[in-house]
Amino acid sequence: MKANPNLYIISSVAGGGKSTIISALLAEYPDFYFSISCTTREPRPGDEEGKTYYFLSVPEFKKRIVDGEFYEWAEVHGNYYGTPKGPILAAIREHRVALLDLDVQGAKSVKKLRPESVTIFIEPPSREIWIERLIRRGTDSKTSVERRIENGIKELDEAPSFDYVVVNDRLEDAIEDVKSILFRKES
């Protein structure tokens, strides 16, 4: 069975499980293309050029904005982040599935430019469980967790605007649900 070649945008709240789901899909389907974002932030330990991000200078990033090379971009905490068009278009021309890991705003921006793209929102089973998971993972400061919760509540309100909503109550089931979207029968 072959996945439908298309552009799939996967979004969630912080701690919603989208990165884990995407990693599982890429491990099972290495021919899928995963969009790597560009950023002006400094590389962190473990970051790899062309694997975690493409690291650009601010002038180079701004030039690419002017040249229309991004589907979407944003300035976050003094750094720029953007989704480059070229590699995604190449993957689609090659009839590959292209996966994008974007926040809600980024997903809306790309959907506006590529209305045929499929948007999938990974939703926690409840707000209480999501907040508990976010706190329990212990990767963020208290201030960061509070900011993520505040932003996440707004993002959860946007879930109905997505083409599909997958509830991540049990990870294995959520992965299967996303796969059923990617491999759905075209009508």
Beta strands, then each sheet from edge to edge (+ up, - down):
strand 1: 7-12
strand 2: 33-34
strand 3: 38-39
strand 4: 54-55
strand 5: 70-76
strand 6: 79-84
strand 7: 98-101
strand 8: 118-123
strand 9: 164-167
sheet 1: 2+ 7+ 1+ 8+ 9+
sheet 2: 4+ 3+ 6- 5+
end
